[in-house]
Amino acid sequence: MKLVECVPNFSEGRDKAKIEAIVSAAKGVAGVRVLDVESDPDHHRCVLSYVAPPEAALEAAFRAAAKARELIDLTRHQGEHPRMGAVDVIPFIPVAGTDIKECVALARKLAERIGRELEIPVFLYGLAAAKPERLDLAQVRKGQFEGLRTAIGTDPSRDPDFGPRRIHPTAGAVAVGAREQIINFNVNLDLKNAEEGKAIAKKIRTSGGGLPALRAKEIVLSSGFIQISTVLTDYRTTGIRKVLDAILTEARARGADLVSTEIIGLIPRAALVDHSVDILRVVNFDPKAQVLEERLDQLGGDWREAGAKLAEALASTDPTPGGGSAACAAGAMGCGLGEMAAGISLGSKKLDLSRKPALEALRSRFGGARSRLVELAGEDAASFDRVMAAMKLPKEDPARPAAIQKALEGAAQVPLETARLAAKAFADAREAAPLCTPHVASDAACAAHLLTAAVRCAVENVRINTSALKDRAVAKRLDEEADELIARVRS
């Protein structure tokens, strides 16, 4: 599965109801898995971290931005952290099966949509920046909300990349970008002199001639103590220990010392392992071999473990995953077998070279369908959850009937898409069979059988939902398409 991480930052760290509403807007997108939600009242900021397939990650970021626009008024916002928008910054980060180029493309697509639909000015930053001076987020956010109110529209160098050439009156502006993994690391000192804190931050950060790949700013906490808030933009170049040592050297020279540290959001395991090894002065340490979790991850990568987990999940008494997700799994396995049969054939020295272009195209189509079917397994479970949520609305709520019908139609559309994909892949499997080398003929045949099962199982889930639809014209249209798809996979 292709996954990206998205870490939007919102200018709200005190109102739990608003934070929950924003997070829920993102969670409502099928395929989104929330990893962490961090809020800080001093910073007056919330950091949401989630992973999702690329398009789902984009949709979740848009919905969260729309909710933040609705709920957050920057004219009433005061916090220690610099900010220019209700949703202040939205970075995409490659995680699994994706690279930074895909994240850049996502950032630009989201930026255009936010500018057009939400009428918020958008600046591309980081590795998605369209202008070299916007690589650095601090430069993009310079002047913050109050400064940008006058700069946008009057200073051409501050014109946004997308959206109106004017600040949104309450939601401000937003930076959308792409980057690699960073670490947000805060050091709290028993220091109460803000000017000395400012001097420490300036001394250690890259722009002040300090450590490479480091941003730093002083924050005055509600306790009166000073926090040195840092961002490690490349933890392999400058790790946690270097940052902490540099801060404490400067603090102790001023008669202050450490109170505590904080890690905001997620941190790569390697960064903590490197820090521990450095502190302990361990020699000849191999994290791949000696860190227990690393070894367990290697065991978890066995395909038999994945199969057992899926079977166990289907066997449980939980309603999800159910038949719809099983249909996706069968379809994905069928595509995988087709992909394998085509790939082995392409590598065979006995292959008739005239078959190569067709097999390459088939292998590519199998791979694309397989990835989408895996995504649909999560979307199927999410669509069921939406039906249950609508059912739980108070019976006296006038919006309940319409909400139920909308959820039921959505719950029919997901398995219908599964059936469409599986039916197309079935046709590809039939096409591939005579092109493949004889020793994988059984694999190509099994691919077709699994894809047939996927279509049939998916259609069962279409019909159970259309049977409850009040709009019989919609139900008839969906059922007729389901019947056509069944006909296409009959032997």
C-alpha positions as CSV (number, residue, x, y, z in Angstrom):
1,M,0.0,0.0,0.0
2,K,1.2,3.5,-0.9
3,L,1.1,5.7,2.2
4,V,2.1,9.3,2.9
5,E,2.2,11.1,6.3
6,C,0.5,14.4,6.7
7,V,1.1,16.7,9.7
8,P,-1.2,19.7,9.6
9,N,-0.7,22.3,12.3
10,F,-3.7,24.3,13.6
11,S,-3.8,27.6,15.5
12,E,-5.9,26.1,18.3
13,G,-4.5,24.5,21.5
14,R,-7.1,25.3,24.1
15,D,-10.6,24.5,23.0
16,K,-10.9,20.7,23.0
17,A,-14.3,20.7,21.2
18,K,-12.8,22.6,18.2
19,I,-9.7,20.3,18.2
20,E,-11.9,17.2,18.1
21,A,-14.1,18.7,15.3
22,I,-11.0,19.3,13.2
23,V,-9.5,15.9,13.8
24,S,-12.9,14.3,13.1
25,A,-13.1,16.0,9.8
26,A,-9.8,14.3,8.8
27,K,-10.7,11.0,10.3
28,G,-13.9,10.9,8.3
29,V,-12.0,10.2,5.1
30,A,-11.7,6.4,4.4
31,G,-8.2,5.1,4.7
32,V,-7.0,7.8,7.2
33,R,-5.3,6.5,10.3
34,V,-4.6,9.0,12.9
35,L,-1.2,8.5,14.6
36,D,-1.1,11.4,17.1
37,V,-2.8,14.6,18.2
38,E,-0.7,17.0,20.2
39,S,-2.1,20.3,21.6
40,D,-0.4,23.0,23.7
41,P,-2.1,25.9,25.4
42,D,1.0,28.0,25.6
43,H,1.7,27.7,22.0
44,H,-2.1,27.7,21.3
45,R,-1.5,25.1,18.6
46,C,-2.5,21.6,17.7
47,V,-0.4,19.2,15.6
48,L,-2.3,16.3,13.9
49,S,-0.3,13.4,12.4
50,Y,-1.9,10.8,10.2
51,V,-1.1,8.4,7.4
52,A,-3.2,7.5,4.4
53,P,-3.0,6.6,0.7
54,P,-2.1,9.7,-1.2
55,E,-5.5,10.9,-2.4
56,A,-7.1,10.1,0.9
57,A,-4.4,12.1,2.6
58,L,-5.1,15.1,0.4
59,E,-8.9,14.9,1.0
60,A,-8.4,14.6,4.8
61,A,-6.1,17.7,4.8
62,F,-8.7,19.7,2.8
63,R,-11.6,18.7,5.1
64,A,-9.5,19.6,8.1
65,A,-8.5,22.9,6.6
66,A,-12.2,23.7,5.8
67,K,-13.2,22.9,9.4
68,A,-10.4,25.1,10.8
69,R,-11.5,27.9,8.5
70,E,-15.0,27.5,10.0
71,L,-14.0,27.4,13.7
72,I,-10.8,29.4,14.2
73,D,-10.7,33.2,14.1
74,L,-7.1,34.5,14.1
75,T,-8.2,38.0,15.0
76,R,-8.8,36.6,18.5
77,H,-5.8,34.3,18.6
78,Q,-2.9,34.9,20.9
79,G,-0.2,32.2,21.4
80,E,3.6,31.8,21.7
81,H,4.0,30.0,18.4
82,P,4.4,32.0,15.2
83,R,1.3,31.6,13.0
84,M,-0.3,33.0,9.9
85,G,-3.3,30.8,9.4
86,A,-6.1,28.9,11.1
87,V,-4.6,25.9,9.5
88,D,-1.0,27.2,9.5
89,V,1.0,24.6,7.7
90,I,0.3,21.3,5.9
91,P,3.3,19.2,5.0
92,F,3.2,15.9,3.2
93,I,6.0,13.3,4.0
94,P,6.8,10.1,2.1
95,V,6.3,7.0,4.2
96,A,5.7,3.7,2.3
97,G,5.8,3.1,-1.4
98,T,5.9,6.9,-2.1
99,D,8.7,9.4,-2.7
100,I,9.1,13.1,-2.2
101,K,8.1,13.8,-5.8
102,E,4.7,12.4,-5.2
103,C,4.4,14.5,-2.0
104,V,5.3,17.6,-4.0
105,A,2.6,16.8,-6.5
106,L,0.1,16.3,-3.7
107,A,1.1,19.6,-2.0
108,R,0.5,21.5,-5.2
109,K,-2.8,19.9,-5.9
110,L,-4.0,20.6,-2.4
111,A,-2.7,24.2,-2.5
112,E,-4.7,24.9,-5.7
113,R,-7.9,23.4,-4.2
114,I,-7.6,25.3,-0.9
115,G,-7.0,28.6,-2.7
116,R,-9.9,28.0,-5.1
117,E,-12.6,26.5,-2.8
118,L,-11.8,28.0,0.6
119,E,-10.5,31.3,-0.8
120,I,-7.5,31.2,1.5
121,P,-4.1,32.4,0.1
122,V,-1.6,29.5,-0.1
123,F,2.2,29.6,-0.1
124,L,4.1,26.5,-1.3
125,Y,7.1,25.9,0.9
126,G,9.9,23.4,1.6
127,L,10.6,20.9,-1.2
128,A,7.3,21.9,-2.9
129,A,8.3,25.6,-3.1
130,A,7.9,27.3,-6.5
131,K,10.3,30.1,-5.4
132,P,13.7,29.5,-3.8
133,E,13.1,32.1,-1.1
134,R,10.1,30.0,0.1
135,L,12.1,26.9,0.9
136,D,12.3,28.1,4.5
137,L,8.9,28.1,6.3
138,A,10.1,30.9,8.6
139,Q,10.5,33.2,5.6
140,V,7.1,32.3,4.3
141,R,5.5,33.1,7.7
142,K,7.5,36.3,8.3
143,G,5.2,39.0,9.8
144,Q,2.7,36.3,10.7
145,F,-1.1,36.9,10.3
146,E,-0.9,40.6,11.3
147,G,1.9,41.4,8.9
148,L,0.5,39.5,6.0
149,R,-2.8,41.4,6.2
150,T,-1.0,44.4,4.7
151,A,1.8,42.6,2.8
152,I,-0.4,40.4,0.6
153,G,-1.8,42.5,-2.3
154,T,0.7,45.4,-1.8
155,D,4.1,43.7,-1.8
156,P,4.5,41.5,-5.0
157,S,7.2,39.4,-3.3
158,R,4.5,38.3,-0.8
159,D,1.9,37.3,-3.4
160,P,0.6,33.7,-2.7
161,D,1.1,30.8,-5.1
162,F,-2.6,30.0,-5.1
163,G,-5.8,31.7,-4.0
164,P,-6.7,35.3,-3.6
165,R,-4.2,38.2,-3.4
166,R,-5.7,39.1,0.0
167,I,-5.6,37.6,3.4
168,H,-8.6,35.7,4.6
169,P,-10.2,37.9,7.3
170,T,-10.3,35.2,10.0
171,A,-8.5,32.2,8.6
172,G,-5.4,34.0,7.4
173,A,-3.1,32.2,5.0
174,V,-1.6,28.7,4.9
175,A,1.7,27.1,3.9
176,V,1.5,23.8,2.0
177,G,4.6,21.8,1.3
178,A,6.5,18.5,1.2
179,R,9.4,17.5,3.4
180,E,11.3,14.6,4.8
181,Q,10.8,13.5,8.5
182,I,11.6,16.2,11.1
183,I,11.7,16.2,14.9
184,N,10.0,18.9,17.0
185,F,12.1,18.9,20.2
186,N,11.5,21.4,23.0
187,V,13.8,22.1,26.0
188,N,12.4,23.8,29.1
189,L,14.9,25.7,31.2
190,D,14.7,27.2,34.7
191,L,15.5,30.5,33.0
192,K,13.1,33.5,33.3
193,N,15.0,36.1,31.3
194,A,13.4,36.3,27.8
195,E,16.3,38.1,26.3
196,E,18.7,35.5,27.4
197,G,16.4,32.8,26.0
198,K,16.4,34.7,22.7
199,A,20.2,34.8,22.7
200,I,20.4,31.0,23.3
201,A,18.0,30.3,20.4
202,K,19.9,32.6,18.1
203,K,23.3,31.1,19.0
204,I,22.3,27.4,18.4
205,R,20.2,27.7,15.2
206,T,21.6,27.4,11.7
207,S,20.6,30.9,10.7
208,G,22.6,32.3,13.6
209,G,25.7,30.3,12.7
210,G,25.0,27.4,15.1
211,L,24.2,23.8,14.4
212,P,23.3,22.7,10.8
213,A,19.7,21.7,9.9
214,L,18.3,23.3,13.1
215,R,15.6,25.9,13.7
216,A,15.2,27.3,17.2
217,K,13.0,29.9,18.9
218,E,12.6,31.0,22.5
219,I,9.1,30.7,24.1
220,V,7.9,32.2,27.3
221,L,5.8,29.6,29.1
222,S,2.9,30.3,31.4
223,S,5.1,29.2,34.3
224,G,7.4,32.0,33.5
225,F,10.2,29.7,32.4
226,I,11.8,29.8,29.0
227,Q,11.5,27.1,26.5
228,I,13.9,26.7,23.5
229,S,11.6,25.3,20.9
230,T,13.6,23.5,18.1
231,V,13.0,21.8,14.8
232,L,15.6,19.2,13.7
233,T,15.1,19.3,9.9
234,D,17.7,16.5,9.4
235,Y,18.2,14.5,12.5
236,R,20.9,12.4,10.8
237,T,23.0,15.6,10.5
238,T,22.1,17.1,13.9
239,G,20.7,14.7,16.4
240,I,18.9,15.3,19.7
241,R,22.0,15.0,21.9
242,K,23.8,17.7,19.9
243,V,20.9,20.0,20.3
244,L,20.4,19.4,24.0
245,D,24.1,19.7,24.7
246,A,24.3,23.0,22.8
247,I,21.3,24.5,24.7
248,L,22.6,23.4,28.1
249,T,26.1,24.8,27.4
250,E,24.5,28.2,26.7
251,A,22.0,27.9,29.6
252,R,24.6,26.9,32.2
253,A,26.8,29.8,31.1
254,R,23.9,32.0,32.2
255,G,23.3,30.2,35.5
256,A,20.3,28.2,34.3
257,D,19.7,24.4,33.9
258,L,17.4,21.8,32.5
259,V,13.8,21.4,33.8
260,S,12.5,18.9,31.2
261,T,12.3,18.2,27.5
262,E,9.3,17.5,25.1
263,I,9.0,15.7,21.8
264,I,6.0,17.1,19.9
265,G,4.3,14.7,17.5
266,L,6.1,11.6,16.2
267,I,9.7,10.8,16.0
268,P,11.6,8.1,14.0
269,R,12.7,5.2,16.0
270,A,16.2,5.6,14.6
271,A,16.6,9.0,16.2
272,L,16.0,7.7,19.7
273,V,18.2,4.7,19.1
274,D,21.0,6.9,17.8
275,H,20.6,9.2,20.9
276,S,20.7,6.3,23.3
277,V,23.7,4.7,21.6
278,D,25.5,8.1,21.7
279,I,24.7,8.7,25.4
280,L,25.7,5.1,26.4
281,R,28.8,5.2,24.2
282,V,27.9,1.7,22.9
283,V,30.4,0.3,20.4
284,N,29.7,-2.1,17.5
285,F,25.9,-1.7,17.8
286,D,23.7,-2.9,15.0
287,P,20.1,-1.7,15.5
288,K,18.7,-4.0,12.9
289,A,20.0,-7.0,14.8
290,Q,19.9,-5.8,18.4
291,V,16.7,-3.7,18.8
292,L,13.9,-6.1,19.7
293,E,11.2,-4.1,17.8
294,E,13.3,-4.2,14.7
295,R,13.5,-8.0,14.8
296,L,9.8,-8.2,15.5
297,D,9.1,-6.0,12.5
298,Q,11.2,-8.3,10.4
299,L,9.1,-11.3,11.5
300,G,5.9,-9.3,11.0
301,G,6.9,-8.8,7.3
302,D,6.3,-12.6,6.6
303,W,3.4,-12.9,4.2
304,R,2.0,-15.8,6.3
305,E,1.7,-13.5,9.3
306,A,-0.3,-11.0,7.1
307,G,-2.6,-13.8,5.9
308,A,-3.2,-15.1,9.4
309,K,-4.1,-11.6,10.6
310,L,-6.6,-11.0,7.8
311,A,-8.2,-14.4,8.5
312,E,-8.3,-13.7,12.2
313,A,-9.9,-10.3,11.7
314,L,-12.6,-11.8,9.4
315,A,-13.3,-14.5,12.0
316,S,-13.9,-12.1,14.8
317,T,-17.4,-11.0,15.9
318,D,-16.7,-7.4,14.9
319,P,-18.8,-6.3,12.0
320,T,-15.8,-5.0,10.1
321,P,-13.9,-6.2,8.2
322,G,-16.8,-8.1,6.6
323,G,-17.7,-9.4,3.2
324,G,-16.9,-6.2,1.4
325,S,-13.4,-6.1,2.7
326,A,-13.0,-9.8,2.0
327,A,-14.0,-9.1,-1.6
328,C,-11.3,-6.5,-1.8
329,A,-8.8,-8.9,-0.4
330,A,-9.7,-11.6,-2.9
331,G,-9.5,-9.1,-5.7
332,A,-6.1,-7.9,-4.5
333,M,-4.8,-11.4,-4.3
334,G,-6.1,-12.2,-7.8
335,C,-4.3,-9.1,-9.1
336,G,-1.2,-10.1,-7.3
337,L,-1.2,-13.5,-8.9
338,G,-1.8,-12.0,-12.3
339,E,1.1,-9.5,-11.7
340,M,3.4,-12.4,-10.7
341,A,2.5,-14.6,-13.7
342,A,3.1,-11.7,-16.1
343,G,6.4,-10.8,-14.3
344,I,7.8,-14.3,-14.3
345,S,6.8,-14.7,-18.0
346,L,8.6,-11.5,-18.8
347,G,11.7,-12.8,-17.2
348,S,11.7,-16.1,-19.0
349,K,14.3,-16.7,-21.8
350,K,11.7,-18.7,-23.6
351,L,9.2,-15.8,-23.9
352,D,8.1,-14.9,-27.4
353,L,9.3,-11.3,-27.5
354,S,6.2,-10.2,-29.5
355,R,4.2,-10.8,-26.3
356,K,6.4,-8.5,-24.2
357,P,4.5,-5.2,-24.7
358,A,1.1,-6.7,-23.9
359,L,2.5,-8.5,-20.8
360,E,4.2,-5.3,-19.5
361,A,0.9,-3.4,-19.9
362,L,-1.0,-6.2,-18.1
363,R,1.5,-6.3,-15.2
364,S,1.1,-2.5,-14.8
365,R,-2.7,-2.7,-14.8
366,F,-2.7,-5.6,-12.3
367,G,-0.4,-3.6,-10.0
368,G,-2.6,-0.4,-10.1
369,A,-5.8,-2.4,-9.5
370,R,-4.1,-4.3,-6.6
371,S,-3.2,-1.1,-4.9
372,R,-6.6,0.4,-5.3
373,L,-8.4,-2.7,-4.0
374,V,-6.2,-2.7,-0.9
375,E,-7.4,0.9,-0.3
376,L,-11.0,0.0,-0.9
377,A,-10.8,-2.6,1.9
378,G,-10.4,0.2,4.4
379,E,-13.0,2.4,2.6
380,D,-15.5,-0.5,2.8
381,A,-15.1,-0.7,6.6
382,A,-15.4,3.1,6.9
383,S,-18.6,3.2,4.8
384,F,-20.2,0.7,7.2
385,D,-19.1,2.8,10.1
386,R,-20.9,5.8,8.5
387,V,-24.1,3.8,8.2
388,M,-23.9,2.9,11.9
389,A,-23.2,6.5,12.8
390,A,-26.3,7.6,10.9
391,M,-28.4,4.9,12.5
392,K,-27.4,6.1,16.0
393,L,-28.7,9.6,15.4
394,P,-31.7,10.4,17.6
395,K,-34.9,9.2,16.0
396,E,-36.5,12.6,16.5
397,D,-33.7,14.2,14.5
398,P,-35.2,15.3,11.2
399,A,-31.9,14.9,9.4
400,R,-31.6,11.2,10.4
401,P,-33.6,9.6,7.5
402,A,-31.6,11.5,4.8
403,A,-28.3,10.8,6.6
404,I,-29.1,7.0,6.7
405,Q,-30.0,7.0,3.0
406,K,-26.9,8.9,2.0
407,A,-24.7,6.5,4.1
408,L,-26.4,3.4,2.6
409,E,-25.8,4.7,-0.9
410,G,-22.2,5.3,-0.1
411,A,-22.0,1.8,1.4
412,A,-23.3,0.4,-1.9
413,Q,-20.9,2.5,-4.1
414,V,-17.7,1.2,-2.5
415,P,-18.3,-2.5,-3.2
416,L,-19.6,-1.5,-6.6
417,E,-16.2,0.1,-7.3
418,T,-14.6,-3.1,-6.0
419,A,-16.7,-5.2,-8.5
420,R,-15.8,-2.9,-11.4
421,L,-12.1,-3.1,-10.7
422,A,-12.2,-6.9,-10.2
423,A,-14.2,-7.4,-13.4
424,K,-11.7,-5.4,-15.4
425,A,-8.8,-7.4,-13.8
426,F,-10.7,-10.6,-14.6
427,A,-10.7,-9.7,-18.2
428,D,-7.0,-8.9,-17.9
429,A,-6.4,-12.3,-16.3
430,R,-8.1,-14.0,-19.2
431,E,-6.0,-12.0,-21.7
432,A,-2.8,-12.8,-19.8
433,A,-3.3,-16.6,-19.6
434,P,-2.4,-17.4,-23.2
435,L,0.4,-14.9,-23.2
436,C,2.2,-16.3,-20.1
437,T,4.7,-19.1,-20.1
438,P,3.2,-22.6,-19.4
439,H,4.7,-23.0,-16.0
440,V,2.6,-20.1,-14.6
441,A,-0.6,-21.1,-16.4
442,S,-2.2,-22.3,-13.1
443,D,-1.4,-19.0,-11.4
444,A,-3.1,-17.0,-14.2
445,A,-6.1,-19.4,-13.9
446,C,-6.2,-18.9,-10.1
447,A,-6.1,-15.1,-10.6
448,A,-9.2,-15.3,-12.7
449,H,-11.0,-17.5,-10.1
450,L,-10.1,-15.1,-7.2
451,L,-11.3,-12.1,-9.3
452,T,-14.6,-13.9,-10.0
453,A,-15.1,-14.4,-6.3
454,A,-14.2,-10.8,-5.7
455,V,-16.9,-9.6,-8.1
456,R,-19.5,-12.0,-6.6
457,C,-18.8,-11.1,-3.0
458,A,-18.7,-7.4,-3.8
459,V,-22.1,-7.6,-5.5
460,E,-23.6,-9.3,-2.5
461,N,-22.6,-6.2,-0.5
462,V,-24.0,-3.8,-3.1
463,R,-27.4,-5.6,-2.9
464,I,-27.7,-5.7,0.9
465,N,-27.4,-1.9,0.9
466,T,-29.5,-1.1,-2.1
467,S,-32.3,-3.3,-0.6
468,A,-32.7,-0.7,2.2
469,L,-32.6,2.4,-0.1
470,K,-35.8,4.4,-0.3
471,D,-34.9,5.9,-3.6
472,R,-35.7,2.8,-5.8
473,A,-34.5,4.5,-9.0
474,V,-31.0,4.8,-7.5
475,A,-31.3,1.3,-6.1
476,K,-32.3,-0.1,-9.5
477,R,-29.4,1.7,-11.3
478,L,-26.9,0.3,-8.9
479,D,-28.4,-3.2,-9.0
480,E,-28.5,-3.3,-12.8
481,E,-24.8,-2.4,-13.0
482,A,-24.1,-5.1,-10.4
483,D,-25.9,-7.6,-12.6
484,E,-23.8,-6.6,-15.6
485,L,-20.6,-7.1,-13.7
486,I,-21.7,-10.6,-12.6
487,A,-22.4,-11.4,-16.2
488,R,-18.9,-10.3,-17.2
489,V,-17.2,-12.9,-15.0
490,R,-19.4,-15.9,-15.8
491,S,-17.3,-18.6,-17.4
